């Protein structure tokens, strides 16, 4: 049985749109199924999840961002010598007493990697057997998870289990509130600015270097971290996103720094899809951890994603639009200018 949250849980100083109100009705109504909230970026899915979690009538509950949860699952899985049940025992603990969560709330559920997909399948099977109630948010409809056509068919049975055990609700109101509104978060206090011409690398030279042998740049995020980053002397895009970095690397980075400067950020269309995905992951983690990031870029923000599209790119641009940028942009113009960058095409090393 999914714990309910009383209707007043969703009272706010703004009027919920129809899609939000429908989702709130489901979350405040008793049910045996979990809930899968999906829809475009900035439609209030995380707000609904947080409101529900705060009001859910149980103390045995846990709310996690999927990036952090999956890192912890990996660690527990290896720590317990590949026992998924022992790993689930660890990650369902809500406090030092070992109380197991009966409600698990995931923010930003997604699947891109076939290896991750196999572990997610085992995780979901274990959670469903235990009767743990799941409430998740995602930019992806269940049928669009693991979008790579080479691997998607192998994940279809897991998708069907999700749809069987979770009530699927589309939160697709007409407004991207993130882009339209203002935020007092630390992340939003960051900036997007053009590097001074005298400080910028030549764009063509940078594009060539981004496609060069990336092994020359491989080193641990820990090896040269000197504490909080500030000013132009931060880390380059190539260092953070063009070498083998996992989401766990970014999580560790933001555990030990209160701010970050990222320099030489190129147009997204000039890098391969792996670097683009890493940059999206970097911004996701910074946003979730509410860390200020100052981006010194080679292009204005309204030109950054031209030639790119897809759900991950939409979320990335929506989040960057919250920055107190010195170069404010019309996000609608940026969106209408995009072509195809949806992580469905086969991997390539350039565009």
Buried (B, 14 or more C-beta within 10 A) or exposed (E): EBBBBEEEBBEEEEEBBEBBEBBBEBBBEEBEBBBBBBBBBBBBBBBBBBBBBEBBEBEBBBBBBBBBBBBBBBBBBEEBEEEBEEBBBBBBBBEEEEBBBBBBBBBBBBBBBBEBBBBBBBBBBBBBEBEBBBBBBBBBBBEBBBBBEEBBEEBEEBBEBBBEBBBBBBBEBEEBBBBEEEEEEBBBBBBBBBBEEEEBBEBEEBBEBBBEEBEEBEEEBEEEBEEEBBEEEBBBBBBBBBBEBBBBBBBBBBEEBEBBBBBBBBBBBBBBBBBBBBBBBBBBBBBBBEBBBBBBBBBBBBBBBBBBBBBBBBBBBBBBBBBBBEBEBEBEEBBEBBEEBBBBBEEEEEB
